[in-house]
Structure formats: structure tokens, C-alpha cells
Amino acid sequence: MKIAVIADIHGNDLALEAVLADIDAQGIDEVVNLGDHLSGPLNAARTADILIERKMPAIRGNHDRYLLALDPAEMGLSDRAAHDELEPRHRDWLATLPETLVYRDTLFLCHGTPTSDETYWMEALTADGVVHMAARRAIEGFAAEVDYPVILCGHTHIPRAVRLSGGRLLVNPGSVGCPGYDDDRPVAHKVETGSPDARYAIMEDNGSGWNVSFRCVRYDHMAMSRLAAERNRPEWATVLATGFLD
């Protein structure tokens, strides 16, 4: 059995289409989605339309929550850009999505960690903002109450897999549509994947346990970079073009 895992699309409809086409070309029928679907200066409404039509199991990410909970005047630039594109039916769809989900009684889906959609799971920060692998004890601690063979998270946009105690597999598939970002919480830092490709993961049960493979899919990233530039978001334009923020 193979299941594709996507996350952090951030309104990048062209990247989403490329990933779904790659999934379909491999004959994979099942896709799960870890949230942060729409936030960004790109094509939020069209992205939502694609996802609604596809009817895949999905959860809500932190930016999805902001789109539902915050007053537009309180939103960041990316959330406000998405908000202004969305129709009521798009927000109604977002509102149906749970914070976490168990799929096929085997895969546990969350966005950040099981109890927070804003917390990094497999990454940590130094005091001066360097992103690095989190300590094993911290990673295991977040999973202490999650007794499923596969645990899936997103949020950091960094593809990563960790084997936990008891053989459980913890996987972040990376970001479909946003290959880097900066943030000032809890300290100023930036995340860069170094490639403009769209990313996702494939989980496979070969009969003796679960394995993961990561996919990087080329698409017309420069079209999205130009769109971001036209909408006065130079940092998005740069990272969509290169995978780096500068």
C-alpha cells in the first residue's frame, strides 16, 4: 500500500497541480494533506478549488486557523492576501477540517505537533536563530501519547524522517508550494530548502513495516515567482525562484 503525503501548499496552485500529476503518474490513489493550504500572495482561491474537488483527507494548519479566526486587519500579509481572494465556500471548507486526524487506523496526521499547530517538532533554534535538528529526547517527548506506526507532521517545510522508539516513523514531507520563509518567533530565523521544486513524500507498507521516500517535482516555479513580484512580495519572489531567501 502506498499513500502520498502533502503539506504546506500556501496557495501555490501550479506546484500543487504538478505534485498531484506526479502522484497520479505513479498510480497512487490515496493522498493525505497536512494543512497550510492557502496562505500566501499567490492563487489561494484556485488552490482551494483544486483541493475541494480532489476530496482528500486533510487537516487544518496554523495559517488555515488564522484565516478563520483572525480579523482581516490583524492578519499578516500572506494571510490577508489569501483572505481577500477566498469566497465563503472556501472558508466553509476550511472550517470543516480537523486539527488532527487518524487515517486508516495507522497514520496520525498533525500540522506542527499533536498539541500545537505552531510548534516545530523535529527542528529547534539556537538563541541566534540557527535552525537545527532537535534533540532526540524532545522529538520523542512530543510523540509520547501517539501510538501509531506512522506519524505525519508539516509546518517547518523541511523534509525529514526520524525513527522513534518502538519503530514508529515520524515524517515531514516538506512543502509543496513554499520552499523557504522567515519568522521572528520565538527568535528571528529563516528556513531555506535550497531548491524551488515542489516536495512531497510517499509512505509505503511493504508488509514488514512502513518506509518513506521523498519526491522533488519540477514545475513552472518562475511563473509563481513573477506573480509574487507583481504583488509586491519580493521575498516570496526570490524564494520561489531559487529556494533561498536572498
C-alpha positions as CSV (number, residue, x, y, z in Angstrom):
1,M,0.0,0.0,0.0
2,K,1.3,3.5,-0.9
3,I,0.0,6.8,0.4
4,A,1.2,10.2,-0.7
5,V,1.6,12.9,1.9
6,I,1.5,16.6,1.0
7,A,1.7,19.7,3.2
8,D,2.2,23.5,3.2
9,I,0.9,24.3,-0.3
10,H,0.5,28.0,0.6
11,G,-1.7,28.9,-2.4
12,N,0.8,27.7,-5.0
13,D,-1.7,26.1,-7.4
14,L,0.9,25.3,-10.1
15,A,3.1,23.4,-7.6
16,L,0.0,21.5,-6.3
17,E,-1.0,20.5,-9.8
18,A,2.5,19.2,-10.6
19,V,2.6,17.2,-7.4
20,L,-0.8,15.7,-7.9
21,A,0.1,14.8,-11.5
22,D,3.3,13.1,-10.2
23,I,1.3,11.2,-7.7
24,D,-1.3,10.1,-10.3
25,A,1.5,9.0,-12.7
26,Q,2.8,6.6,-10.1
27,G,-0.7,5.0,-9.7
28,I,-1.1,6.3,-6.1
29,D,-4.8,6.7,-5.3
30,E,-4.6,7.8,-1.7
31,V,-3.3,11.3,-0.6
32,V,-3.4,12.9,2.8
33,N,-2.8,16.6,3.4
34,L,-1.3,18.2,6.5
35,G,-2.5,21.8,6.1
36,D,-1.5,25.4,5.5
37,H,-3.3,25.2,2.2
38,L,-3.9,28.8,1.1
39,S,-1.9,31.5,2.9
40,G,0.4,33.4,0.5
41,P,0.4,36.1,-2.2
42,L,-0.4,33.5,-5.0
43,N,-3.6,31.8,-6.1
44,A,-5.4,30.9,-2.9
45,A,-8.9,30.5,-4.4
46,R,-7.8,28.3,-7.3
47,T,-5.8,26.2,-4.9
48,A,-8.8,25.7,-2.7
49,D,-10.9,24.7,-5.7
50,I,-8.4,22.0,-6.6
51,L,-8.3,20.6,-3.1
52,I,-12.1,20.7,-2.7
53,E,-12.6,18.8,-5.9
54,R,-9.9,16.2,-5.0
55,K,-11.7,15.4,-1.7
56,M,-8.5,14.1,0.1
57,P,-8.3,13.7,3.8
58,A,-6.9,16.9,5.2
59,I,-6.3,18.8,8.4
60,R,-6.0,22.4,9.4
61,G,-2.6,24.2,9.7
62,N,-1.9,27.3,11.7
63,H,-2.3,29.6,8.8
64,D,-5.7,28.0,8.0
65,R,-6.7,28.7,11.6
66,Y,-5.6,32.3,11.2
67,L,-7.7,32.7,8.1
68,L,-10.8,31.5,10.1
69,A,-10.1,33.1,13.5
70,L,-8.4,36.5,12.9
71,D,-10.0,39.7,11.9
72,P,-8.5,40.7,8.5
73,A,-7.0,43.8,10.0
74,E,-4.9,41.6,12.3
75,M,-3.6,39.2,9.7
76,G,-0.1,39.1,8.3
77,L,0.5,40.0,4.7
78,S,0.2,36.4,3.4
79,D,-2.9,35.5,5.3
80,R,-4.6,38.8,4.3
81,A,-3.7,38.2,0.6
82,A,-5.3,34.8,0.7
83,H,-8.3,36.0,2.7
84,D,-9.1,38.7,0.1
85,E,-9.3,36.0,-2.6
86,L,-11.4,33.5,-0.8
87,E,-15.1,33.1,-1.2
88,P,-17.4,32.0,1.6
89,R,-17.5,28.4,0.3
90,H,-13.7,28.2,0.5
91,R,-13.8,29.3,4.2
92,D,-16.6,26.9,4.8
93,W,-14.4,24.1,3.5
94,L,-11.5,25.2,5.8
95,A,-13.8,25.2,8.7
96,T,-14.7,21.5,8.2
97,L,-11.0,20.4,8.6
98,P,-9.9,18.9,12.0
99,E,-6.8,19.9,13.8
100,T,-5.5,16.2,13.8
101,L,-6.7,13.1,12.1
102,V,-6.1,9.3,12.2
103,Y,-6.2,7.8,8.7
104,R,-6.8,4.1,8.2
105,D,-6.2,3.5,11.9
106,T,-2.5,3.7,11.1
107,L,-1.4,7.2,10.2
108,F,-1.6,10.1,12.7
109,L,-1.8,13.5,11.0
110,C,-0.9,16.8,12.7
111,H,0.5,20.1,11.4
112,G,3.1,21.0,14.0
113,T,2.9,18.6,16.9
114,P,0.0,16.6,18.3
115,T,-1.0,19.5,20.6
116,S,0.2,22.6,18.7
117,D,0.0,23.7,15.1
118,E,2.7,26.3,15.7
119,T,5.5,24.2,17.3
120,Y,8.4,22.8,15.4
121,W,8.7,19.1,16.0
122,M,12.0,17.8,14.5
123,E,13.7,21.2,14.4
124,A,15.0,23.6,17.1
125,L,16.5,27.0,17.1
126,T,19.7,28.4,18.7
127,A,19.5,31.7,20.5
128,D,20.8,33.5,17.4
129,G,18.2,31.8,15.1
130,V,20.1,28.9,13.5
131,V,17.7,26.0,12.6
132,H,19.0,22.6,13.5
133,M,17.9,19.1,14.3
134,A,16.0,18.9,17.6
135,A,17.3,16.7,20.4
136,R,16.1,13.1,20.4
137,R,14.5,13.5,23.8
138,A,12.4,16.4,22.7
139,I,11.3,14.7,19.5
140,E,10.3,11.6,21.4
141,G,8.5,13.6,24.0
142,F,6.0,15.1,21.6
143,A,5.2,11.5,20.4
144,A,4.8,10.0,23.8
145,E,1.0,9.7,23.6
146,V,0.8,8.9,19.9
147,D,0.7,5.1,19.5
148,Y,0.5,4.7,15.7
149,P,3.2,3.3,13.4
150,V,3.3,6.4,11.2
151,I,3.2,10.0,12.5
152,L,3.0,12.8,9.9
153,C,3.7,16.5,10.5
154,G,4.4,19.6,8.4
155,H,4.8,23.3,9.4
156,T,8.6,23.6,9.0
157,H,8.7,22.9,5.3
158,I,11.8,20.7,5.8
159,P,11.6,17.1,4.5
160,R,12.7,14.8,7.3
161,A,12.2,11.4,8.7
162,V,13.0,10.1,12.2
163,R,12.6,6.5,13.6
164,L,11.1,6.8,17.0
165,S,11.1,4.3,19.9
166,G,9.2,1.1,19.1
167,G,9.9,1.5,15.4
168,R,7.4,4.3,14.8
169,L,8.2,6.5,11.8
170,L,7.9,10.3,12.1
171,V,7.8,12.1,8.7
172,N,7.6,15.7,7.5
173,P,7.1,15.6,3.7
174,G,8.3,19.1,3.1
175,S,6.4,21.9,1.4
176,V,4.5,21.6,-1.9
177,G,4.5,25.3,-2.6
178,C,6.8,27.4,-0.4
179,P,10.5,26.4,-0.3
180,G,11.5,28.8,2.4
181,Y,10.4,31.5,4.8
182,D,11.5,33.7,7.6
183,D,9.9,34.2,11.0
184,D,10.5,36.2,14.1
185,R,9.1,33.7,16.6
186,P,10.4,32.6,19.0
187,V,13.6,34.3,17.7
188,A,14.3,35.6,14.2
189,H,15.2,32.8,11.9
190,K,14.9,31.6,8.3
191,V,14.2,28.3,6.7
192,E,15.6,27.6,3.2
193,T,15.4,24.3,1.3
194,G,17.8,25.4,-1.5
195,S,15.6,24.2,-4.3
196,P,12.4,25.7,-5.9
197,D,11.0,22.2,-6.5
198,A,7.6,21.1,-5.1
199,R,8.1,18.5,-2.4
200,Y,6.1,15.6,-1.0
201,A,6.5,12.1,0.5
202,I,5.3,8.6,-0.3
203,M,4.6,6.2,2.6
204,E,4.7,2.5,1.7
205,D,3.8,-0.5,3.7
206,N,5.8,-3.4,2.2
207,G,4.3,-6.0,4.6
208,S,7.1,-5.8,7.2
209,G,6.7,-2.1,8.1
210,W,6.5,1.4,6.7
211,N,9.1,3.1,4.6
212,V,9.2,6.6,3.3
213,S,10.6,8.2,0.1
214,F,10.8,11.9,-0.7
215,R,10.0,13.4,-4.0
216,C,11.1,16.7,-5.6
217,V,9.0,17.7,-8.5
218,R,9.9,20.4,-11.1
219,Y,7.2,22.8,-12.2
220,D,6.9,26.3,-13.6
221,H,8.2,28.0,-10.4
222,M,9.2,31.1,-12.3
223,A,5.6,31.8,-13.2
224,M,4.8,31.8,-9.4
225,S,7.9,33.9,-8.7
226,R,6.8,36.5,-11.2
227,L,3.3,36.6,-9.7
228,A,4.8,37.2,-6.2
229,A,6.9,40.0,-7.6
230,E,3.9,41.6,-9.3
231,R,2.1,41.5,-5.9
232,N,5.0,43.3,-4.2
233,R,6.3,40.3,-2.3
234,P,10.0,40.3,-3.2
235,E,10.9,37.7,-0.5
236,W,8.4,35.3,-2.0
237,A,9.6,36.0,-5.5
238,T,13.2,35.2,-4.5
239,V,12.5,32.0,-2.6
240,L,10.1,30.7,-5.3
241,A,12.8,31.3,-7.9
242,T,15.7,29.8,-6.0
243,G,14.8,28.0,-2.8
244,F,16.8,30.7,-0.9
245,L,15.6,33.9,0.6
246,D,18.5,36.0,-0.7
